Amino acid sequence: MKFIVNIVNREASIISFNDVYLAMAAAFLIAFLLLPLAKSPRAEPGVDAAH
């Protein structure tokens, strides 16, 4: 019985890791797709672009 419990726990850990990995990948993909909608930073007046 202990053997089956260990197998079930290992498989549950693998499935939960896969779910979290998929959720993180989806979040990064959505953030990447929304990146063009972000405003570009404004340069401060009186500051040269070359330092």
C-alpha positions as CSV (number, residue, x, y, z in Angstrom):
1,M,0.0,0.0,0.0
2,K,2.9,2.4,0.8
3,F,4.2,1.8,-2.7
4,I,1.0,2.9,-4.3
5,V,0.8,6.0,-2.1
6,N,4.3,7.0,-3.1
7,I,3.5,6.6,-6.8
8,V,0.3,8.6,-6.4
9,N,2.1,11.4,-4.6
10,R,4.9,11.5,-7.2
11,E,2.4,11.7,-10.1
12,A,0.4,14.4,-8.3
13,S,3.6,16.4,-7.9
14,I,4.4,16.1,-11.6
15,I,0.9,17.1,-12.6
16,S,0.9,20.1,-10.3
17,F,4.3,21.2,-11.6
18,N,3.0,20.9,-15.2
19,D,0.0,23.0,-14.3
20,V,2.1,25.7,-12.7
21,Y,4.5,25.7,-15.6
22,L,1.7,26.1,-18.1
23,A,0.1,29.0,-16.1
24,M,3.5,30.8,-16.0
25,A,4.0,30.3,-19.7
26,A,0.6,31.7,-20.4
27,A,1.2,34.7,-18.2
28,F,4.5,35.5,-19.9
29,L,2.9,35.0,-23.3
30,I,0.1,37.4,-22.5
31,A,2.6,39.9,-21.1
32,F,4.7,39.6,-24.2
33,L,1.7,40.2,-26.5
34,L,0.7,43.3,-24.5
35,L,4.2,44.8,-24.6
36,P,3.6,46.8,-27.8
37,L,0.7,48.6,-26.0
38,A,3.0,49.9,-23.3
39,K,4.1,53.5,-23.5
40,S,7.8,54.2,-24.2
41,P,9.6,56.2,-21.5
42,R,10.0,59.9,-22.1
43,A,13.4,61.5,-22.1
44,E,13.9,64.2,-19.5
45,P,14.3,67.7,-21.0
46,G,17.9,68.8,-21.0
47,V,19.3,65.3,-20.9
48,D,21.4,64.1,-23.9
49,A,20.7,60.7,-25.5
50,A,24.4,60.0,-25.3
51,H,24.7,60.6,-21.6
